[in-house]
C-alpha cells in the first residue's frame, strides 16, 4: 500500500533475530478510488497468512501493518478482521496498524493509540534524515 519506497522497517525487521517478516502486494501505491482485483487478492492472502501465523503457536506477536486502512478501503473484509481479533489465542499479541480504524475494530481492541502530527520538519521542506526518520 505504501509504494516502492525503501521503508526502514523492511530492512531492519529482516535483520532481527527471531523475527519473521512477510510482505504482500505490489510496491506501487494503492489507489483507493480504483482498487484492482489483484490488490484485493493480495490483501486476502496477507490476512490468511496472519491468521495462520496467529494460530500456529509459533509466534508471541503478530503485526498487521496498515490493515486498518486496508479494511477502510475494502481491500479486506472488515468482518474478517473482526473475526481474526475474536479468534486470537490469549498468548498472542495481535497488533493492527494504520489510519481510519473502523469503530468495530476500536471496540474489539484492548489498546488504541492515535498519533497526531502537530508539526514535522518535512512541512518546511526538510527531507527524511538517516538515523532520525529512517
Secondary structure as the mmCIF struct_conf table of DSSP 4:
data_model
#
loop_
_struct_conf.conf_type_id
_struct_conf.id
_struct_conf.beg_label_comp_id
_struct_conf.beg_label_asym_id
_struct_conf.beg_label_seq_id
_struct_conf.end_label_comp_id
_struct_conf.end_label_asym_id
_struct_conf.end_label_seq_id
STRN STRN1 UNK A 2 UNK A 2
BEND BEND1 UNK A 4 UNK A 4
HELX_RH_AL_P HELX_RH_AL_P1 UNK A 8 UNK A 15
BEND BEND2 UNK A 16 UNK A 16
TURN_TY1_P TURN_TY1_P1 UNK A 17 UNK A 18
BEND BEND3 UNK A 25 UNK A 25
BEND BEND4 UNK A 27 UNK A 28
STRN STRN2 UNK A 29 UNK A 29
HELX_LH_PP_P HELX_LH_PP_P1 UNK A 30 UNK A 30
TURN_TY1_P TURN_TY1_P2 UNK A 32 UNK A 33
BEND BEND5 UNK A 34 UNK A 34
HELX_RH_AL_P HELX_RH_AL_P2 UNK A 37 UNK A 55
BEND BEND6 UNK A 56 UNK A 58
BEND BEND7 UNK A 60 UNK A 60
STRN STRN3 UNK A 61 UNK A 64
TURN_TY1_P TURN_TY1_P3 UNK A 65 UNK A 66
HELX_RH_AL_P HELX_RH_AL_P3 UNK A 67 UNK A 72
TURN_TY1_P TURN_TY1_P4 UNK A 73 UNK A 74
BEND BEND8 UNK A 75 UNK A 76
HELX_RH_AL_P HELX_RH_AL_P4 UNK A 78 UNK A 86
TURN_TY1_P TURN_TY1_P5 UNK A 87 UNK A 87
TURN_TY1_P TURN_TY1_P6 UNK A 90 UNK A 91
STRN STRN4 UNK A 93 UNK A 96
BEND BEND9 UNK A 99 UNK A 100
HELX_RH_AL_P HELX_RH_AL_P5 UNK A 103 UNK A 108
BEND BEND10 UNK A 110 UNK A 110
BEND BEND11 UNK A 118 UNK A 118
HELX_RH_3T_P HELX_RH_3T_P1 UNK A 121 UNK A 124
TURN_TY1_P TURN_TY1_P7 UNK A 125 UNK A 125
HELX_LH_PP_P HELX_LH_PP_P2 UNK A 126 UNK A 128
TURN_TY1_P TURN_TY1_P8 UNK A 130 UNK A 133
#
